[in-house]
């Protein structure tokens, strides 16, 4: 990786790098706003503007988004390790620029799918890179806190953009809302990334100095992260199921709530509440996992998500659905930053970006799997059955993590930063 030049001494730590860290938090907020702009209005737009009745057809935009984002995550991590993080971040924003214009001018649903292909590239390259750069900057001691702040910024922005887009839709129409919110986020994110973000390769070089276990091939890292290491397998499957249920929430819940008699304002409030709670609580859960360990947060978080989703499927009305959305957000907050921090615990700095990319390949592939599964069940049996099935799968994922995952914090030497991954035979 190209290390880049820096006019100041390069040191690891959140306090030592707070300016760049804070800038990356802001950049990631704009990344989150890009996807948040679609969160409420696009499923409703599918019915109202394009006349789509099939749930599977409506969720096709999430399938395209999830598949492309998953692949982009994989390439973003590998390219970041080889070419440098900043170049990948800027590339992500260049992919994001066409999205709001495609949504605004779309004459057919195929344009919406194309827009979400570009959105998947934007999210995969830009969000992955902000994650990896923050891990680079803080070093081994406060990864949970770093990931909590990163994901909090992203998902609070998802929530804020969803709420703002819903409000603007009521006043000016869905297409204008998507253009203004998404266009502003893409432009500001690109400007900040080009002018102010600095390369973090020098921090990677410092952390990797003297460590053992580097020099992995892409195939080795892929196999380790996917299933050969039981902890990384647990992380990958939990991430995939987490986004499987988020894909269902994104595509079906606005339709489910509207069909249950809620107004656009109420649908927007609940749809924004879930990522808002998720974002706020991540500021605490990530830091607490640095002290109390990763496994309990991951297993309990997945189980709580599953119970909350089942609650959505078994109840009706604004108050019960708000309550379930809050618990779903808390459960997701327990899981999301902790999964990323676990990757940082285990992976060597030299192939960390690749490992994060593999994890995010599986995690964001969950969007596509969730959309296909939920759409098929919804068309066959109805929305409540689709939501309930996803809740049951989420509980199963938590049980798998409980049985398979090792705790990473007691095993890692924080001061030395030595990887705990076993050597591949």
C-alpha positions in Angstrom: 0.0 0.0 0.0 1.1 3.5 -0.7 1.7 5.1 2.6 1.4 8.8 1.6 3.3 11.6 3.1 2.4 13.5 6.3 3.8 16.7 7.7 3.4 15.5 11.3 4.6 12.5 13.2 2.5 9.5 12.6 1.1 7.9 15.8 -1.7 5.5 16.5 -4.7 6.4 18.7 -8.0 8.1 18.7 -6.8 11.2 20.5 -3.7 11.5 18.4 -5.7 11.4 15.2 -8.9 13.0 16.3 -9.1 15.6 13.4 -8.8 13.0 10.6 -11.1 10.6 12.6 -13.7 13.3 13.0 -13.5 14.2 9.3 -14.0 10.5 8.4 -17.0 10.4 10.7 -18.6 13.3 8.8 -17.7 11.7 5.5 -19.4 8.5 6.6 -22.5 10.5 7.6 -22.8 11.6 4.0 -22.4 8.0 2.8 -25.3 7.0 5.1 -27.4 9.9 3.9 -27.2 8.6 0.4 -28.9 5.3 1.3 -31.2 6.9 3.9 -32.7 9.1 1.2 -34.3 5.9 -0.3 -35.3 4.3 2.9 -38.9 5.4 3.1 -40.0 6.7 -0.2 -38.6 4.3 -2.8 -40.8 1.2 -1.8 -43.9 3.5 -1.9 -42.7 5.1 -5.2 -42.6 1.6 -6.7 -46.3 1.2 -6.0 -47.5 4.8 -6.7 -45.4 5.9 -9.7 -44.5 2.5 -11.4 -47.5 0.4 -10.5 -45.6 -2.5 -9.1 -47.8 -5.0 -7.2 -45.4 -7.9 -6.7 -43.3 -7.6 -3.5 -40.5 -9.5 -5.2 -40.5 -7.0 -8.0 -40.5 -4.0 -5.6 -37.6 -5.5 -3.7 -35.5 -6.0 -6.9 -33.8 -2.6 -6.3 -32.5 -4.0 -3.0 -31.3 -7.1 -4.7 -29.2 -5.1 -7.2 -28.0 -2.8 -4.4 -27.0 -5.7 -2.2 -25.2 -7.8 -4.8 -23.2 -4.9 -6.1 -22.4 -3.5 -2.7 -21.2 -6.9 -1.5 -18.8 -7.2 -4.5 -17.6 -3.6 -4.1 -16.8 -4.3 -0.4 -14.6 -7.1 -1.4 -12.7 -5.1 -4.0 -12.6 -2.0 -1.8 -10.7 -3.9 0.9 -8.2 -5.5 -1.5 -7.6 -2.3 -3.5 -7.2 -0.3 -0.3 -4.5 -2.7 0.9 -2.7 -2.5 -2.5 -3.3 1.1 -3.8 -4.2 3.2 -0.8 -7.4 4.0 1.0 -8.0 7.6 -0.2 -8.2 6.6 -3.9 -10.8 4.0 -3.2 -12.9 6.5 -1.1 -12.9 9.1 -3.9 -13.8 6.4 -6.4 -16.8 5.5 -4.2 -18.0 9.1 -4.3 -17.7 9.3 -8.1 -20.0 6.3 -8.4 -22.4 8.0 -6.1 -22.8 11.2 -8.1 -25.2 9.8 -10.8 -27.6 8.2 -8.2 -29.9 11.1 -7.4 -30.2 12.2 -11.0 -31.1 8.7 -12.2 -33.8 8.5 -9.5 -35.2 11.9 -10.4 -35.4 11.4 -14.2 -36.3 7.7 -14.1 -38.9 6.9 -16.8 -39.1 3.2 -15.8 -38.2 0.9 -12.9 -35.1 -0.3 -14.7 -33.6 3.2 -14.1 -34.2 2.7 -10.3 -32.4 -0.6 -10.5 -29.5 1.0 -12.4 -29.4 3.8 -9.8 -29.1 1.2 -7.0 -26.2 -0.5 -8.8 -24.3 2.8 -8.7 -25.5 3.3 -5.0 -24.1 -0.2 -4.2 -20.7 0.8 -5.7 -20.8 4.1 -3.7 -21.7 2.4 -0.4 -19.2 -0.5 -0.9 -16.2 1.6 -1.8 -16.9 4.7 0.4 -18.3 3.1 3.6 -15.8 0.2 3.6 -12.9 2.6 3.2 -14.1 4.9 6.1 -14.3 1.8 8.3 -10.8 0.6 7.4 -9.2 4.0 7.7 -10.7 4.5 11.2 -9.3 1.1 12.3 -5.9 2.2 10.8 -5.9 5.4 12.8 -6.9 4.2 16.3 -4.7 1.2 16.5 -5.5 -2.0 18.5 -6.8 -0.5 21.8 -10.1 1.2 21.0 -11.5 -0.4 17.9 -14.9 -1.0 19.4 -15.3 2.7 20.2 -14.0 3.7 16.8 -16.5 1.4 15.0 -19.3 2.6 17.3 -18.7 6.2 16.3 -18.3 5.3 12.6 -21.5 3.3 12.4 -23.4 5.7 14.7 -22.6 8.6 12.2 -23.6 6.5 9.2 -26.9 5.2 10.6 -27.9 8.5 12.3 -27.5 10.0 8.9 -29.6 7.2 7.4 -32.3 8.0 9.9 -32.1 11.8 9.4 -32.1 11.5 5.6 -35.1 9.1 5.7 -37.0 11.5 7.9 -36.1 14.5 5.8 -36.9 12.8 2.5 -40.2 11.7 3.9 -41.0 15.3 4.9 -39.9 16.7 1.6 -41.9 14.1 -0.3 -45.1 15.3 1.4 -44.2 18.9 0.5 -42.6 18.6 -3.0 -42.9 15.0 -4.2 -40.7 12.0 -3.9 -38.4 12.7 -6.9 -37.5 16.2 -5.8 -36.8 14.9 -2.3 -34.5 12.2 -3.6 -32.6 14.6 -5.8 -32.0 17.3 -3.1 -31.1 15.0 -0.3 -29.0 12.5 -2.3 -27.4 15.2 -4.5 -26.3 17.3 -1.5 -24.8 14.3 0.3 -22.9 13.1 -2.8 -21.4 16.5 -3.6 -20.3 17.3 0.0 -18.9 13.8 0.6 -16.8 14.0 -2.6 -15.4 17.5 -1.8 -14.4 16.6 1.7 -12.8 13.4 0.6 -10.7 15.0 -2.2 -9.6 18.1 -0.3 -9.2 17.1 3.3 -9.0 13.3 3.9 -5.4 12.0 4.2 -4.1 8.5 3.3 -3.7 6.2 6.4 -1.1 3.8 5.0 1.6 5.1 7.3 -0.5 4.1 10.3 -0.8 0.6 8.9 2.9 0.3 8.5 3.5 1.4 12.1 1.0 -1.1 13.5 2.3 -3.9 11.4 5.9 -3.4 12.4 7.3 -6.6 14.0 4.0 -8.5 13.9 3.8 -12.1 12.8 1.4 -13.8 10.4 1.4 -11.4 7.5 1.8 -12.3 3.9 -1.6 -13.9 3.3 -2.8 -14.5 -0.2 -6.3 -13.3 -1.2 -7.5 -16.9 -1.2 -6.1 -17.6 2.3 -7.8 -14.5 3.7 -11.1 -15.3 1.9 -11.2 -18.8 3.3 -10.2 -17.7 6.8 -12.7 -15.0 7.0 -15.5 -17.0 5.4 -15.4 -20.3 7.3 -11.9 -21.7 8.3 -11.6 -19.7 11.4 -14.7 -20.3 13.6 -14.7 -16.8 15.0 -14.5 -15.1 11.7 -17.2 -17.5 10.3 -19.4 -16.5 13.2 -18.9 -12.9 12.4 -19.5 -13.3 8.7 -22.8 -15.3 9.1 -24.1 -12.9 11.8 -23.3 -9.9 9.5 -25.1 -11.6 6.6 -28.2 -12.3 8.6 -28.2 -8.8 10.2 -28.4 -7.2 6.7 -30.8 -9.9 5.6 -33.3 -8.6 8.1 -32.3 -5.0 7.4 -33.1 -5.6 3.7 -36.5 -6.9 4.7 -37.0 -3.8 6.9 -36.0 -1.5 4.1 -38.2 -3.0 1.4 -41.2 -4.4 3.3 -41.8 -2.4 6.5 -42.9 0.8 4.8 -45.4 -1.1 2.8 -46.4 -3.2 5.8 -47.0 -0.1 8.0 -48.8 1.8 5.2 -51.1 -1.3 4.7 -51.7 -1.3 8.4 -53.4 2.1 8.2 -50.5 4.4 9.1 -50.0 7.8 7.4 -46.9 8.7 5.4 -45.7 10.8 8.4 -46.1 7.8 10.8 -44.4 5.5 8.4 -41.5 7.9 8.0 -41.2 8.2 11.8 -41.0 4.5 12.4 -38.7 3.9 9.5 -36.4 6.6 10.7 -36.7 5.6 14.4 -35.1 2.1 13.9 -31.8 3.4 12.3 -31.8 6.4 14.8 -31.8 4.1 17.8 -29.3 1.9 16.0 -27.0 4.9 15.5 -27.3 6.4 18.9 -26.7 3.2 20.9 -23.7 2.3 18.7 -21.8 5.1 20.4 -22.0 3.1 23.6 -22.1 -0.5 22.6 -18.9 -0.3 20.5 -16.9 1.2 23.4 -18.4 -1.2 26.0 -17.4 -4.2 23.8 -13.8 -2.9 24.3 -14.2 -3.5 28.0 -16.7 -6.4 28.3 -15.8 -8.5 25.2 -17.3 -9.0 21.8 -19.2 -12.3 22.0 -21.9 -11.3 24.4 -22.8 -8.2 22.4 -23.0 -10.2 19.2 -25.1 -13.1 20.4 -27.5 -11.1 22.6 -27.8 -8.5 19.9 -28.8 -11.0 17.2 -31.3 -12.7 19.6 -32.9 -9.3 20.5 -33.2 -8.4 16.8 -35.0 -11.7 16.1 -37.4 -11.2 19.0 -38.2 -7.6 17.9 -38.8 -8.7 14.3 -41.2 -11.4 15.4 -42.9 -8.7 17.5 -43.4 -6.7 14.4 -45.1 -9.6 12.6 -47.4 -10.5 15.6 -48.7 -7.0 16.5 -50.5 -4.1 14.9 -50.7 -0.4 15.5 -48.4 2.6 15.9 -47.3 2.1 19.5 -46.5 -1.7 19.3 -44.6 -1.2 16.1 -42.6 1.8 17.5 -41.7 -0.4 20.5 -40.5 -3.3 18.3 -38.5 -0.8 16.1 -36.7 0.5 19.2 -35.7 -3.0 20.3 -34.7 -3.8 16.8 -32.4 -0.7 16.7 -30.9 -1.6 20.1 -30.2 -5.2 19.0 -28.6 -4.0 15.8 -26.5 -1.5 17.7 -25.1 -4.3 19.9 -24.0 -6.2 16.8 -22.9 -3.9 14.1 -19.8 -2.1 15.5 -18.8 -5.2 17.5 -18.6 -7.4 14.4 -16.2 -5.0 12.7 -14.2 -4.6 15.8 -13.8 -8.4 16.0 -12.4 -8.4 12.5 -9.9 -5.8 13.6 -9.0 -7.9 16.7 -8.2 -10.9 14.6 -6.8 -9.7 11.2 -3.2 -8.7 10.7 -2.8 -5.0 9.7 -1.4 -6.0 6.3 -4.4 -8.0 5.2 -7.0 -6.3 7.5 -8.6 -4.4 4.6 -9.0 -7.6 2.6 -10.6 -9.4 5.6 -13.0 -6.5 6.2 -13.9 -6.6 2.5 -14.6 -10.4 2.7 -16.7 -9.9 5.8 -18.7 -7.1 4.2 -19.1 -9.2 1.0 -21.0 -11.8 3.1 -22.7 -9.1 5.2 -24.1 -7.0 2.4 -24.9 -10.1 0.4 -27.5 -10.4 3.0 -29.4 -7.5 1.5 -29.9 -9.5 -1.7 -30.8 -12.7 0.1 -33.2 -11.0 2.4 -34.9 -9.2 -0.4 -35.3 -12.3 -2.5 -36.5 -14.4 0.5 -38.8 -11.9 2.0 -40.3 -11.0 -1.4 -40.9 -14.6 -2.3 -42.6 -15.4 1.1 -44.6 -12.2 1.0 -46.0 -13.0 -2.4 -46.7 -16.5 -1.4 -48.0 -16.2 2.2 -48.2 -12.5 3.0 -46.2 -9.8 4.7 -46.6 -11.0 8.2 -45.2 -14.5 7.3 -42.3 -12.9 5.5 -41.4 -10.7 8.5 -41.8 -13.6 10.9 -39.5 -15.9 8.9 -36.8 -13.3 8.9 -37.1 -13.0 12.6 -36.7 -16.7 13.1 -33.6 -16.8 10.9 -32.1 -14.0 13.0 -32.6 -15.9 16.2 -30.9 -19.0 14.6 -27.9 -16.8 13.7 -27.5 -15.7 17.3 -27.5 -19.3 18.4 -24.8 -20.2 15.9 -22.6 -17.3 17.1 -23.2 -18.5 20.7 -22.0 -22.0 19.9 -19.2 -21.2 17.4 -17.6 -17.9 18.3 -14.5 -17.4 20.5 -14.1 -14.3 22.6 -11.3 -12.2 21.0 -10.4 -9.7 23.7 -8.9 -12.0 26.4 -6.8 -13.8 23.6 -5.2 -10.7 22.1 -2.2 -8.9 23.4 -3.4 -5.4 23.2 0.0 -3.7 23.6 1.7 -6.0 21.2 -1.2 -6.2 18.7 -0.4 -9.8 17.8 -3.0 -11.6 15.6 -4.8 -14.6 17.0 -5.5 -16.3 13.6 -4.0 -19.8 13.4 -1.6 -20.5 10.6 -3.1 -22.2 7.5 -1.7 -25.6 6.9 
